[in-house]
Amino acid sequence: MRPGQRNLITDVPGLKVGNAGSERLKSGVSVLVGDAPFTAAVHVMGGAPGTRETDLLAPDRLVQKADALVLAGGSAFGLDAASGVADALAAQGRGFPVGAARVPIVPGAILFDLLNGGDKNWTENPYKALGAAALEAAAETFEIGSAGAGLGATTLDLKGGLGSASVVLESGHTVGALVAVNALGSVVQQGQRNFWAAPFEMGTEFGGLGPAPSWNPFAEPALPGPGAAGGNTTIAIVATDAALRKAEATRLAIAAHDGMSRAIVPSHTPFDGDLVFVAATGARALGDPAGDTLRLGHAAALCLTRAIARGVHAARPAPGDTVPCWQARFSEN
């Protein structure tokens, strides 16, 4: 098992990611789009999710494939980002055929970044335009850290960010993750510079620091002060080139949540809307259906763990930040 060429979710062939954001807003949007529609699924484990068209992704629903997946800031306002993506895809002639019309299938999820120091005093919801801009920017390479849906993200004690990672299995299948880290919990061990994800790092992709010498997995996690809880949510996409049915893709989303719990402490709280989408392009058949699906789930969790740490590690400071970024606080230690 090794990282893909870019160590990004776009190592899965046929997928692209676009980011758009506003430094003034301290918020943004990330879009995953395929060269062709892909099998999609979702699993929600947080207590405060904000979503669009996720019911459609259940295995028993009529529509089997999606055209794009959207991660956005802005709380409920950010749900409008998917409208901008859908409009742009419709203009390209993409979508589910309904008579002479085409209806793009664009599920989305949002995180809460309304209290991060950005200017939220808009007169017109900006997220529809940001969604269209993110789709326009879609490419195989993209920025992580303070970008896209992770632009204004925060964690308990550090700036959050947009992270991505990938892995290629011995079977030849590729798995990748994209995540906007905006957690109530912390991604570092007891306020130190060492990431909870350290045991799963490949090379030095987020500093090569290893676990903290004083690491204590039994220490009670730090929590925000009174009144601070509620402005959170980590939202992610796991992608693969494996040929999966919707039920198998749903199981992959469930397995990927293990990666979130390894990298964020605590995770899946009542105040986070944590969820994982899956995009399966179907380009590579399963040689061993039972064994391959098990290995894909393990790889999905590993990728998401690493992507979370990479997103926070790559975040950069900006005027008006309410918490420091990892680089400013720890890079010289």
Phi, psi and omega in degrees: 000133183213158175294153175288177186303317182261347190056041178228162178300335180283004167292342170287115185301141177091001180246146176225155177232136174236142178242146169213146181196174179227119177296329178293315178287335193055052182199163181189190187221143171234138182234131170256125181227146179256156171299333177218161177303149183232154173295133184230150179209171180207152170217130183252130177236348177279163184270354185221063183280155171228117191218163173227131174059025178285331177301328181295340185273357177298148185301335184266007181275159187296308185286129185261338187228155176245158178266330181200162174232141186236132170246131185216152167277190172093005184054219185299331177299327183292344177298337180289346177301322180294333176294319177297320178293315181298317179299317181293321178293320178299321178296336177273358181083019181261151175138173180289126184287127176228094187062231179276351184266162173237131181243102178298137178263110188227079174293153180209166177216153183235157172240163183264113177226033185279349183242031187260010178098354179279166179276108181257011185271058181272155176264341177225132180307121184275353193283333177297316178293322178295323177297314179297320179293322178296318177298318180299329183273000187302132183204172179283336175246144182202162183279143171246175183090233182276076185206157174052222182295343179267004186302317181250017184287151178223162169239189182307315190228001181217161170298144172274205180171179176264124181238158177206153178199163179213167176208146175249124182275165178297335177289348184097349178290146176249139176231138177221162179225147173228132186212139170256112189267111184216064196261149168295324182278187182248149177260357178244156188278115177046044176075004178274177183279348185281133183279145171301331182282000188308318182296346185251007182291141174254114183069228180239040188293339170223046170107339178063035187273338185071180178293156177294141178304327181261023184304129179228098182293349182262359178292140177293135184291146173291148181230155178294160180291172180305134178084352183272335183291148176119346181253066191222203175116125172251123184239138190218160171231131169249133182233153177208157174269004181290149177276100182240142168282168183300323179295319178292322177295324177295318177297326178294320177297319179298314180298323183296333179300335175303324180295325179294318182289337176284333189256341183232128180231119352278160175237169178056040182279170176297342185261355178254145176259038189307130176210161177228123167272158170233139172235119181240114185283337178078014184287338184234122181292160174275122178282324179230088189309315181290310182292319182294320180294324176296313181293324178296320178297318177298316180295322179298316178296317178299315181297317182292320176304310183292320181297322179298311179295321179297321180296316179289319179300326184271353182297149182236152180289155177210153179304138177086003179302142179267343176221156180284158172270161182301316183300316181290326185276327191235344191297336181265358181281000000 
